[in-house]
């Protein structure tokens, strides 16, 4: 079956089943084209919670589908690619957080959205990469454990010097491998071109760039520039900008082909069609007690305007 035939079938079955398709920006371009809503993980979950559709297909990784289910418990939520996961989301065991809280009752535990529902349920508050600094800065507690991403945690600590931010050993395997040498090399190749980076990269990498922010922040920054922009995050962002922006600007991918998340590239149009037909994918379930704890952490984030 050709790509166009697959896309046509996807649209037909989507309408017949009253299904909404979500795709993270890191997904392959053909998946983004097939989606009704694209964006970063929390935007997808928040958007679908306001829609009447009772069925959702998520093209991304498992923690994202869990987050959709947490916010829309009455909807059927299906992960298009059953094996797509996020290594960082499972790096911290919930039992480790429980033990820490018992020993440090006055320290607030702040978790990144890129975590399992079970880990969110053990935490006091959840944040996104775009809201992390704002929320930690506004929290009443001075002592904060930020998990799982140590690089984002250090970025938050640097931006909130009046807080005592502790980080653990989690990290994004893709962003963590970017080196200062790679950034210096591409800046030398494209002088006077601003560099946008994700704060999941190491602090010494972020220090060399012109802005650091979430997927949405990077896209907004890139669009606002008058000329070319170097993009130092998962290559799906540069692909998205180059395919969907009609200006003559170039969105230049940093680090060649090394900034690729294999899990985010796992979903195919065939997977999506099979999930739509009920012949593939993975239906997401979240234990009600776990959901209540995770939802409380997300609700607290929203209360801070995150």
C-alpha positions in Angstrom: 0.0 0.0 0.0 1.4 3.4 -0.9 1.8 6.2 1.6 -1.1 8.1 0.1 -3.3 5.1 0.2 -2.4 4.6 3.9 -3.2 8.2 4.7 -6.5 8.0 2.9 -7.5 4.9 4.8 -6.4 6.5 8.1 -8.6 9.5 7.4 -11.6 7.3 6.5 -11.3 5.0 9.6 -10.7 7.9 11.9 -13.9 9.5 10.8 -15.9 6.2 11.0 -14.7 5.6 14.5 -14.8 9.2 15.8 -11.2 9.0 16.8 -8.8 11.8 17.3 -5.1 11.3 16.4 -2.4 12.9 18.5 1.3 13.1 17.5 4.3 14.4 19.3 6.4 16.8 17.3 9.3 14.2 17.4 7.2 11.7 15.4 8.1 11.0 11.7 6.8 13.6 9.3 4.2 11.3 7.8 2.7 10.7 11.2 2.6 14.4 12.0 0.8 14.9 8.7 -1.8 12.3 9.6 -2.5 13.7 13.1 -5.3 16.0 14.2 -3.2 17.6 17.0 0.6 17.9 17.2 2.8 19.3 20.0 4.7 18.3 23.1 3.4 15.8 25.5 1.4 17.8 28.0 -0.2 20.0 25.2 -1.5 16.8 23.6 -3.0 15.5 26.9 -4.6 18.9 27.8 -6.0 19.4 24.3 -7.7 16.1 24.0 -9.3 16.5 27.4 -11.5 19.3 26.0 -12.6 17.3 22.9 -15.8 15.3 22.7 -14.2 12.3 21.0 -14.4 9.2 23.1 -11.4 7.4 21.4 -7.8 8.6 21.1 -4.8 7.3 19.3 -1.5 8.6 20.6 1.6 8.5 18.3 4.4 8.9 20.8 5.7 7.0 23.8 3.9 5.2 26.7 4.2 7.9 29.4 2.5 10.4 27.0 -0.5 8.0 26.5 -0.6 7.5 30.3 -0.9 11.3 30.7 -3.7 11.4 28.2 -5.5 8.7 30.2 -4.9 10.5 33.5 -6.6 13.6 32.2 -9.3 11.8 30.2 -10.1 8.7 32.2 -13.4 8.1 30.4 -11.8 8.0 26.9 -10.3 5.0 25.3 -6.6 5.8 24.8 -4.5 3.7 22.5 -0.7 3.9 22.0 -0.2 3.4 18.3 3.2 1.7 18.7 3.0 -0.7 21.7 6.8 -0.9 22.3 7.5 2.8 22.2 8.8 3.9 25.5 10.9 6.6 27.1 14.0 5.4 28.9 14.1 8.5 31.2 10.5 8.0 32.3 11.5 4.7 34.2 14.9 5.6 35.5 13.7 6.5 39.0 11.8 3.8 40.9 8.8 5.1 42.9 10.0 3.3 46.0 13.1 5.4 46.0 11.0 8.5 46.2 8.9 7.1 49.0 12.0 6.4 51.0 13.4 9.9 50.3 10.1 11.5 51.4 10.2 9.6 54.7 13.7 10.8 55.4 13.2 14.4 54.1 9.6 15.4 55.0 10.2 19.1 54.4 11.6 18.7 50.9 9.0 19.0 48.0 9.4 16.4 45.3 9.0 17.9 41.8 8.8 15.5 38.8 9.1 16.2 35.1 6.2 15.3 32.9 8.5 12.7 31.3 7.7 10.1 34.0 5.4 7.2 34.6 2.1 7.6 36.2 3.3 5.6 39.2 6.2 8.0 39.7 4.0 11.1 39.3 1.7 9.6 42.0 4.6 9.7 44.5 5.5 13.4 43.8 4.1 16.7 45.1 4.0 18.5 41.8 4.6 17.9 38.2 6.2 20.3 35.7 6.9 20.6 32.0 10.2 21.8 30.5 8.5 25.1 29.7 6.9 25.6 33.2 9.7 24.1 35.4 11.5 27.3 36.3 8.3 29.3 36.8 6.8 26.7 39.1 9.9 25.9 41.2 10.5 29.6 41.6 6.9 30.1 42.9 6.8 27.0 45.2 6.7 27.8 48.9 9.3 25.2 49.8 12.9 26.1 49.6 14.2 22.5 49.5 13.2 20.7 46.3 14.1 17.3 44.8 13.8 17.5 41.0 13.5 14.2 39.1 14.2 12.5 36.9 16.3 14.7 34.5 19.4 15.9 36.2 20.2 18.3 33.3 16.8 20.0 33.4 17.1 20.0 37.2 20.4 21.8 37.1 18.9 24.3 34.6 16.1 25.0 37.1 18.6 25.3 40.0 20.7 27.8 38.1 17.5 29.8 37.2 16.2 29.7 40.8 19.3 30.4 43.0 17.2 31.0 46.1 16.1 27.4 46.1 18.0 24.3 47.2 17.4 22.0 44.3 18.7 18.4 44.6 19.0 16.2 41.5 19.4 12.5 41.0 20.9 10.5 38.2 18.3 10.5 35.5 18.8 11.9 32.0 17.5 11.7 28.5 19.8 9.4 26.5 19.4 11.4 23.4 19.9 15.0 24.7 22.6 14.0 27.3 25.1 12.9 24.6 25.3 16.4 23.0 28.8 17.8 23.6 30.1 21.4 23.8 32.5 20.5 21.0 29.5 19.7 18.7 27.8 23.0 19.5 31.1 25.0 19.0 31.6 23.3 15.7 28.2 24.1 14.3 28.4 27.6 15.5 31.7 28.0 13.7 30.2 26.5 10.6 27.2 28.9 10.7 28.6 32.1 12.4 26.1 34.6 13.9 23.3 32.0 13.7 21.3 31.6 17.0 21.3 28.2 18.6 18.1 26.9 20.3 18.7 24.0 22.7 16.6 21.8 25.0 17.5 22.0 28.7 17.7 18.2 28.8 21.2 18.8 27.4 24.1 19.2 29.8 24.6 22.6 31.4 27.9 23.2 29.6 26.0 22.7 26.3 23.2 25.0 27.3 25.7 27.7 28.2 26.9 27.9 24.6 23.4 28.4 23.2 21.2 31.5 22.7 18.1 30.1 24.2 17.0 27.0 26.1 13.4 25.8 26.3 10.8 23.2 25.6 9.9 21.9 22.2 7.1 24.5 21.9 9.5 27.2 23.2 12.1 26.3 20.6 9.6 26.3 17.8 8.3 29.7 18.8 11.8 31.1 19.1 12.8 29.8 15.7 9.8 31.2 14.0 10.4 34.6 15.6 14.0 34.9 14.2 14.6 36.9 11.1 17.1 34.5 9.7 18.4 30.9 10.0 18.3 29.0 13.3 20.3 26.1 14.6 18.1 23.6 16.4 19.8 21.5 19.1 17.1 19.1 20.1 15.6 15.9 18.7 15.6 16.2 14.9 11.8 16.0 14.6 11.7 19.7 15.6 13.9 20.9 12.7 12.0 18.5 10.3 8.7 19.9 11.5 9.9 23.5 11.0 11.4 22.9 7.6 8.3 21.1 6.4 5.7 23.4 7.8 7.2 26.9 7.6 7.0 28.7 4.3 9.7 31.3 4.9 13.1 31.1 3.2 14.8 30.5 6.6 16.8 27.4 7.2 16.3 25.4 10.4 19.7 23.7 10.7 19.9 20.4 12.7 22.7 20.3 15.2 24.7 17.2 15.8 23.9 15.5 12.5 21.9 12.3 12.9 22.8 11.7 16.5 19.8 13.6 17.9 17.3 10.9 17.0 15.0 9.3 19.6 14.5 5.7 18.3 11.3 5.2 20.3 9.8 8.4 18.9 10.5 7.2 15.4 9.1 3.8 16.0 5.5 4.5 14.9 4.6 3.9 11.2 1.5 4.7 9.2 0.8 0.9 9.2 0.9 0.9 13.0 -1.4 3.9 13.1 -3.9 2.3 10.7 -3.9 -1.0 12.7 -4.5 0.9 15.9 -7.4 2.7 14.3 -8.9 -0.5 13.1 -8.6 -2.1 16.6 -6.0 -4.6 15.1 -2.9 -3.2 16.8 -1.7 -0.7 19.3 -1.9 -0.9 23.1 -4.9 0.3 25.1 -3.7 2.3 28.1 -5.0 1.6 31.6 -4.0 3.4 34.8 -4.8 2.1 38.3 -7.4 4.4 39.9 -5.3 5.0 43.0 -2.2 5.8 40.9 -4.3 8.0 38.6 -5.5 10.0 41.7 -2.0 10.6 42.9 -0.7 11.5 39.5 -3.6 13.8 38.7 -3.1 15.6 42.0 0.5 16.4 41.0 -0.6 17.6 37.6 -3.5 19.7 39.1 -1.0 21.4 41.4 1.1 22.3 38.4 -1.9 23.8 36.7 -2.7 25.7 39.9 0.7 27.4 39.5 -0.2 28.3 35.9 2.0 25.5 34.4 
